[in-house]
Amino acid sequence: QILGDWYRPMVIMVLPAGAFITLGILIAIMNVISKNATNDTTCH
């Protein structure tokens, strides 16, 4: 292995469930960012 025996990769990120969790977190972050951006640009 390149990084040696001390490195243990996060297994959840390799599995399909980890991909869905990561995608959900990214979508939630994007929703929060876009919600804040639209609140700042409104005139009311």
C-alpha positions as CSV (number, residue, x, y, z in Angstrom):
1,Q,0.0,0.0,0.0
2,I,1.1,3.5,-0.7
3,L,0.1,5.0,2.7
4,G,1.0,2.0,4.8
5,D,-0.9,0.0,7.4
6,W,-1.8,3.0,9.6
7,Y,-4.2,4.3,6.9
8,R,-7.7,2.9,7.2
9,P,-10.1,4.3,4.6
10,M,-13.6,5.2,5.5
11,V,-15.6,2.1,4.4
12,I,-18.9,4.0,4.4
13,M,-17.7,6.3,1.6
14,V,-16.9,3.3,-0.6
15,L,-20.3,1.6,-0.2
16,P,-23.4,2.8,-2.1
17,A,-25.0,4.0,1.1
18,G,-22.1,6.3,1.8
19,A,-22.6,7.8,-1.6
20,F,-26.3,8.5,-1.0
21,I,-25.5,10.1,2.4
22,T,-22.8,12.3,0.9
23,L,-25.1,13.3,-1.9
24,G,-27.8,14.2,0.6
25,I,-25.5,16.3,2.7
26,L,-24.2,18.1,-0.4
27,I,-27.8,18.8,-1.6
28,A,-28.7,20.1,1.9
29,I,-25.7,22.4,1.9
30,M,-26.6,23.8,-1.5
31,N,-30.2,24.4,-0.4
32,V,-29.0,26.4,2.6
33,I,-26.6,28.4,0.4
34,S,-29.2,29.1,-2.2
35,K,-31.8,30.0,0.4
36,N,-29.5,32.5,2.0
37,A,-28.6,34.0,-1.5
38,T,-32.2,34.5,-2.4
39,N,-33.0,36.1,0.9
40,D,-30.2,38.6,0.4
41,T,-31.3,39.6,-3.1
42,T,-35.0,40.2,-2.5
43,C,-36.2,43.8,-2.1
44,H,-38.7,43.2,0.7
